[in-house]
Amino acid sequence: MKLPSANRRLVLQGAAASAAALSLPQLAFGQERPIKLGFVSPLTGPYALFGETDQYMVEKVRKLLASGITTGGKTYPVEVLVRDSQSNPNKAAELAGNLILKDKVQLMLPSCTSETINPVADQCELNGVPCLSTVQPWQSYFFSRGGKPEKPFEWTYHFFWGLEDIIAGFVGMWNSVQTNKKIGFLFERSTDGEAWGSKEFGFPPAVTKEGYTFVTPPYFQPLSSDFSAQIAEFKRAGVEIVAGIALPQDLKTFLAQARQQGFRPKVVTVGKGLLFPSAVEAMGDLGLGTSTEVWWTPTFPFKSSLTGETSQKIAADYEAAAKKQWTQPLGYSHALWEVAIDVLKRSGKPHDPVAIRDAIRATDLTTVVGPVNWKKGPVANIGKTPVLGGQWVKGSKFKYDLSIVDNTTAKVVPVASKLKML
């Protein structure tokens, strides 16, 4: 059937316009191959609170990179391939394998907890793909993957604080109040739990040197429903400080059962489970006055190397967009992209893994969470960032606020208040 001439002209014009539109990205970027970035995060599952801000940050980065990345005199389009690890190490490894072998990513960016980061980093090390990660104590990243200081990893690099820093911060908080110095450790059965409870570099040897005694019941399985055995042992030992690492769900269960069974410690300082305002709100009065580590807050004095925004502005923008309170991983989600983009811009050859790896090693960047570099790390694959001690107090804008009560290991942020016993 022959179209009328007027309609035929419209069809041809539409086809020409479509072809022109499709060719625009190639023309704009000089027909360079895209840089593919693999981003793996626990967007669902028990560790989803850690990845809560990641999609927000990815969309922000996509807008920032709409015109591509210029390096080595050329401009490249950028594709960010987001994958949900579902908080499952096996799933994380599978996704990483597909991103490497099928999607051919140039740089991998796993974020948040050993359950996601370690299996992704292992796949990258195996296949010679550069990898940048954050939000996991460096010991459980390095030693749990079989790393040795005399023989570091070739392709995988990580920035965060270490157990030595968080231990110093926890002890600094405890030393500021009057207790019998008896600790009950609550460690989950996980890579992080094993690291925190390590007799070599974990909490037990460190607190002993500081004059504390402790009891350590058997490690519990994440998402446990009964902590009676741990509570009974803590009561027998006269424990006044409960410390360790646990998921928010587990800590809520423990605190509720402790209250029911008449166990009332003076201090509860727990990693992971007390990081998030939503988790503390879910605990209600049980969460008020608990203490934890502080990686980042809106009071941090550093600005974004990407946007020039202050920590305060980054938090405020997130709260306005998400309609919820800022959360600590937001700062590190932002910083991970700061480092990744800085590395790609300096690489000169973004499709050459060696060029990217060398650019990672040469990093010296001040991010929204503080300076990041691999020159001063405890081992070659680690860049250290600051961590402080904080306590959940009644808030003004939101129900609870995280107040900084100890800056023993990092004076970058002043103390806002003193630790109060429960």
C-alpha positions in Angstrom: 0.0 0.0 0.0 1.4 3.4 -1.0 1.3 6.2 1.5 0.0 9.6 0.5 3.0 11.9 -0.2 2.4 14.1 2.9 2.2 11.1 5.2 5.2 9.6 3.5 7.2 12.8 4.2 6.2 12.7 7.9 7.4 9.1 8.2 10.7 9.8 6.5 11.2 12.9 8.7 10.4 10.9 11.8 12.9 8.2 10.8 15.6 10.7 10.1 15.0 12.4 13.5 15.2 9.1 15.3 18.4 8.2 13.5 19.8 11.6 14.4 18.8 11.2 18.1 20.4 7.7 18.3 23.6 9.0 16.9 23.9 12.0 19.3 25.6 10.1 22.2 28.3 8.7 19.9 28.9 12.1 18.3 29.0 13.8 21.7 31.5 11.4 23.1 33.6 11.1 20.0 32.4 7.5 19.5 34.5 6.2 22.4 33.5 2.9 24.0 31.6 3.4 27.3 33.3 3.0 30.6 31.3 0.3 32.4 31.2 0.4 36.2 29.8 -2.5 38.3 28.1 -1.4 41.5 27.1 -4.2 43.9 25.2 -3.4 47.1 22.8 -5.1 49.6 19.6 -3.4 48.4 17.5 -6.1 49.9 17.9 -8.7 52.7 19.0 -8.4 56.3 21.8 -5.9 55.4 19.5 -3.6 53.3 19.8 -0.7 55.7 23.5 -0.5 54.7 22.5 0.0 51.1 19.5 2.2 51.8 21.2 5.4 50.4 22.9 3.7 47.4 20.2 4.0 44.7 19.8 7.7 45.6 23.5 8.3 45.2 23.7 6.3 41.9 21.0 8.5 40.4 22.9 11.6 41.5 26.1 10.3 39.9 24.4 9.4 36.7 23.3 13.0 36.4 26.8 14.2 37.2 28.2 12.0 34.5 25.6 12.7 31.8 28.3 14.4 29.8 30.8 11.5 30.3 34.3 11.4 31.8 37.3 13.1 30.2 40.6 11.4 30.5 43.7 11.1 28.3 42.3 13.8 26.0 39.1 11.8 25.2 35.6 11.9 26.6 33.9 8.6 27.4 30.2 7.8 28.2 29.7 6.0 31.5 27.4 3.1 32.2 26.6 2.3 35.9 25.4 -1.3 36.2 23.7 -1.7 39.6 23.2 -5.1 41.1 21.5 -6.2 44.3 23.5 -8.8 46.3 20.4 -9.5 48.4 22.8 -9.6 51.4 23.9 -13.0 50.2 27.6 -13.8 49.6 26.9 -16.5 47.0 24.6 -14.1 45.1 27.2 -11.3 45.3 29.9 -13.6 43.8 27.6 -14.7 41.0 26.7 -11.1 40.1 30.4 -10.1 40.2 31.2 -13.0 37.8 28.5 -11.9 35.4 29.6 -8.3 35.5 33.2 -9.3 34.8 32.7 -12.0 32.2 29.5 -10.9 30.4 29.3 -7.1 30.9 33.1 -6.6 30.8 33.1 -3.8 33.5 36.3 -1.7 33.8 35.9 -1.0 37.5 34.0 -2.8 40.2 32.5 -0.9 43.2 31.0 -3.2 45.9 29.7 -1.5 49.0 28.6 -2.4 52.5 29.4 -5.4 54.7 31.7 -8.3 54.2 28.8 -10.4 52.9 28.8 -8.3 49.7 32.3 -6.9 49.5 34.5 -9.9 50.1 33.0 -12.3 47.4 32.9 -9.5 44.8 36.5 -8.5 45.6 37.6 -12.2 45.4 36.1 -12.4 41.9 37.9 -9.3 40.8 41.2 -10.5 42.2 40.8 -13.8 40.4 40.0 -12.1 37.1 42.3 -9.1 37.2 39.6 -6.5 37.4 40.3 -3.3 39.5 38.0 -3.1 42.5 37.3 -0.2 45.0 35.2 -0.8 48.1 34.2 0.7 51.4 32.0 0.2 54.5 33.7 -2.8 56.2 36.4 -2.8 58.9 39.7 -3.4 57.1 40.7 -6.5 59.0 37.6 -8.5 58.0 38.3 -7.3 54.4 42.0 -8.1 54.3 42.7 -11.0 56.6 39.4 -12.9 56.0 40.2 -13.0 52.3 43.6 -14.6 53.0 45.5 -11.3 52.6 49.1 -11.2 54.0 51.0 -7.9 54.6 54.1 -9.3 52.8 51.9 -10.4 49.9 49.1 -7.9 49.4 46.3 -8.1 46.8 47.0 -6.9 43.2 43.6 -5.6 42.1 41.4 -5.0 45.1 41.5 -1.8 47.3 39.5 -0.7 50.2 39.1 2.4 52.4 37.5 2.5 55.9 38.6 2.4 59.5 39.9 -0.6 61.4 39.1 -2.5 64.5 42.0 -0.8 66.3 40.2 2.5 65.8 36.8 1.4 66.9 38.2 -0.4 69.9 40.0 2.8 71.0 36.8 4.8 70.5 34.7 2.3 72.4 37.2 2.2 75.3 37.3 6.0 75.2 33.6 6.1 75.8 33.7 3.5 78.6 36.5 5.2 80.4 34.4 8.4 80.6 31.8 6.7 82.9 32.0 4.8 86.2 31.6 1.0 85.8 33.1 -2.2 87.2 34.9 -2.7 83.8 33.2 -6.0 83.2 32.2 -6.5 79.5 29.8 -9.1 78.0 30.6 -9.6 74.3 27.8 -10.2 71.9 29.3 -11.4 68.6 27.3 -12.7 65.6 28.5 -15.7 63.6 29.8 -13.9 60.5 33.0 -12.7 59.0 32.7 -9.4 60.9 31.8 -11.2 64.1 34.9 -13.5 63.8 37.1 -10.4 63.2 35.7 -8.5 66.1 36.1 -11.4 68.5 39.6 -12.4 67.2 42.1 -13.3 69.9 44.8 -11.8 67.8 43.6 -8.4 66.6 40.0 -8.1 67.9 38.4 -6.8 71.0 39.5 -9.4 73.6 43.2 -8.7 73.7 42.7 -4.9 73.3 40.3 -4.5 76.2 42.4 -6.7 78.5 45.3 -4.3 78.0 43.0 -1.5 79.1 42.2 -3.2 82.4 38.8 -4.6 81.4 37.6 -8.2 82.0 35.1 -9.9 79.8 33.0 -13.0 79.1 32.2 -14.2 75.6 29.3 -16.6 75.2 29.2 -18.7 72.0 28.6 -16.7 68.9 25.0 -16.4 67.9 23.5 -17.1 64.4 22.2 -13.9 62.8 18.4 -13.5 63.1 18.3 -15.5 66.3 15.1 -15.5 68.4 16.5 -16.5 71.8 19.3 -14.8 73.7 18.6 -16.4 77.1 21.9 -18.2 77.3 23.9 -15.0 76.7 21.8 -13.0 79.1 22.2 -15.6 81.8 26.0 -15.6 81.4 26.2 -11.9 81.5 24.1 -11.8 84.8 26.3 -14.5 86.4 29.5 -12.5 85.5 28.1 -9.2 86.8 28.5 -7.5 83.4 27.9 -3.8 83.3 28.9 -3.2 79.7 27.5 -5.0 76.7 29.6 -4.7 73.5 29.9 -6.4 70.2 28.4 -6.5 66.7 24.8 -7.6 65.7 22.1 -6.8 63.2 19.5 -4.3 64.3 16.9 -7.1 64.5 19.1 -9.2 66.7 20.0 -6.3 69.0 16.3 -5.4 69.4 15.5 -9.0 70.4 18.4 -9.1 72.8 17.5 -5.8 74.5 13.9 -6.8 74.9 14.7 -10.2 76.4 17.3 -8.6 78.7 14.7 -6.2 80.0 12.2 -9.1 80.5 14.8 -11.1 82.4 15.9 -8.3 84.7 19.3 -7.7 83.1 20.1 -3.9 82.9 23.6 -3.1 81.9 24.9 0.5 82.4 26.3 0.8 78.9 25.4 -0.9 75.6 27.9 -0.2 72.8 27.2 -2.2 69.7 28.4 -2.0 66.1 26.2 -2.5 63.0 22.9 -2.7 65.0 22.9 0.9 66.3 24.1 2.7 63.1 20.7 3.6 61.7 18.1 6.0 63.1 15.3 3.7 61.8 16.7 0.8 63.7 16.9 2.8 66.9 13.4 4.1 66.4 12.2 0.5 66.0 13.7 -0.3 69.4 11.8 2.6 71.1 13.0 3.4 74.6 15.4 0.4 74.5 17.5 2.2 71.9 17.7 5.6 73.7 21.1 6.0 75.3 22.8 3.2 73.5 26.1 4.0 71.9 28.0 3.0 68.7 30.7 3.9 66.2 30.3 7.1 64.1 31.8 6.9 60.6 30.2 10.1 59.2 27.7 12.8 60.2 26.5 16.1 58.8 29.0 17.8 61.2 32.0 16.4 59.4 34.1 19.4 58.2 35.0 18.0 54.7 33.4 18.9 51.3 32.7 16.7 48.3 35.4 16.7 45.7 32.6 16.0 43.1 30.2 18.8 43.9 31.8 21.1 46.5 28.9 20.3 48.8 29.3 20.3 52.6 28.4 17.2 54.6 25.5 19.3 56.0 24.2 20.0 52.5 24.5 16.3 51.4 22.5 15.2 54.4 19.9 17.9 53.9 19.4 17.1 50.2 19.0 13.4 51.0 16.4 14.1 53.8 14.4 16.3 51.4 14.5 13.7 48.6 14.0 10.6 50.7 11.7 12.1 53.3 13.7 10.3 56.0 16.6 11.0 58.3 20.2 10.9 57.1 22.1 7.7 57.7 25.8 7.1 58.1 26.4 5.1 54.9 25.3 8.1 52.9 28.7 9.8 53.4 30.6 6.7 52.3 28.3 6.0 49.4 29.1 9.5 48.2 32.9 9.1 48.9 33.1 5.8 47.0 32.0 7.7 43.9 34.3 10.5 44.6 37.3 8.2 44.6 36.1 6.1 41.6 35.6 9.2 39.4 38.9 10.7 40.5 40.6 7.4 39.6 39.0 7.2 36.2 39.9 10.8 35.3 43.5 10.2 36.3 43.8 6.8 34.6 44.3 8.2 31.0 43.3 4.8 29.7 40.0 3.8 31.3 39.8 0.5 29.4 43.2 -0.6 30.6 43.0 -2.4 34.0 46.6 -1.7 34.8 46.1 2.0 34.2 43.1 2.0 36.6 44.9 0.0 39.2 47.9 2.3 39.1 45.6 5.3 39.5 43.9 3.7 42.5 47.3 3.2 44.1 48.2 6.9 43.5 45.0 8.3 45.0 45.4 11.2 47.3 41.9 12.8 47.6 40.0 14.6 50.3 36.4 13.3 50.2 33.3 14.1 52.3 34.4 11.4 54.8 38.0 12.7 55.0 41.3 12.0 53.2 41.6 8.8 51.2 44.9 7.4 50.1 46.8 4.1 50.1 50.2 5.5 51.0 49.7 5.4 54.8 47.6 2.3 55.1 48.4 -0.5 57.6 48.8 -2.7 54.4 49.1 -1.9 50.7 45.4 -2.5 49.9 44.0 -0.3 52.7 43.3 3.4 53.1 42.2 4.5 56.6 39.4 6.9 57.4 38.3 8.4 60.7 35.8 6.9 63.1 34.3 8.4 66.4 32.1 7.3 69.2 28.4 8.4 69.5 25.3 8.0 71.6 21.7 8.1 70.6 19.9 11.0 72.3 16.5 12.6 72.0 16.3 14.7 68.8 14.7 17.9 67.7 13.8 17.4 64.0 13.8 13.6 64.3 13.0 11.4 67.2 16.6 10.5 67.9 20.0 12.1 67.0 23.4 10.6 67.1 25.6 12.8 69.3 29.4 12.5 69.1 30.7 11.7 72.6 34.3 10.6 71.9 36.9 11.7 69.4 39.8 9.8 70.8 41.0 8.5 67.4 40.0 11.5 65.2 39.9 15.1 66.3 38.2 16.2 63.0 34.9 16.6 64.7 34.5 18.1 68.2 32.7 16.2 70.9 29.0 17.4 71.3 28.2 15.8 74.7 29.4 13.3 77.3 28.4 9.7 77.4 25.5 9.1 79.8 24.8 5.7 81.4 21.6 3.9 80.6 
